[in-house]
Amino acid sequence: MWYYNKAPISYHMKILTKIQRRAAVWILGAFKTSPLESIEAITGIIPTRFHLQKIAKRSQIHPLKLPDNHILKHLMDDCPP
């Protein structure tokens, strides 16, 4: 999704982590200097990298759930891996 021309994704991960930190601090009403891991644990929010891994795994499973006669499955079977 964010990998273009061999550019690292660390910049984008930092932005997502900052957004999640601000949301967690706002939800909990904690101080800005509170550690992110503690805030995430208390609020029940999973870390950004784990959430992105979960989304990626789910996106790979969806085509497998299609019925055998579905047009998308037919098109994907014609494509080489």
N, C-alpha and C positions, 0 to 999 in steps of 0.2 A: 504494500500500500504506500509506504513512504520511501521505498528504496528506488532511487532514480540515479542512474549514471554512477553507480558504486558509491553514492554518498552515504555517510553513516546516519543511523537513525537516532543517535544519542541526543541530538538537539531536540527532536520531536518528542522523545521520551521525557526529557527535562520539562518541556512545556506541559505535557499531560500530567506529570507528577506535580508540578506547581498548581495546576488547576484542581487536581484532586486534593492536594493539601489545603488549599483555600476553602474548598467545600467542606472538608472534614473539620477544619477549625471553626467554620461558621456553624456547622451542625452541632458541634459539641460546645461551642462557646469557650474554647480553650485559648490560652495565650499563644501568640505567634511563635514563641521560642520553644514550644512543646515539640518533642520528637515525633516525626511523622508516623513511625511504626506504632507508637503507643496510641496515637490518635486513631489510626486505622483499626487497631485492635478493639478499642473501646466502642467506636461507632459501628464496627462490623463491616467495614468496607475492605474489600480485598485489594492488595497492591496492584498497581497499573499493569505491570508486566504479566501477572497471573491472569488478569482479566483479558488482556489481549491474547494470551495463549488459549484461554477458554473459547474466545470468539473464533480464533483460527481453527481450532479443532471442530467446533460446531459447523463451521462453513464447509469443512471437508466431509462431514457426515451427511449433510442434506441431500446431495445427489444419490447417495446410496439408499435413501428412503423412498425414492421415486419408484412408481410401478414400472414393470418391464416394458410396457407399451407406451411409456411417456416419450414425447418427442425430444425433450432435452437429454434423456438417457440415451436415446438412439443417436443423437448428434455427438454426445461425449464418447460413445463406443467407437465411432468412426475416427476420432482423433487419436493420433499416437501419443503415448505417455511422455 
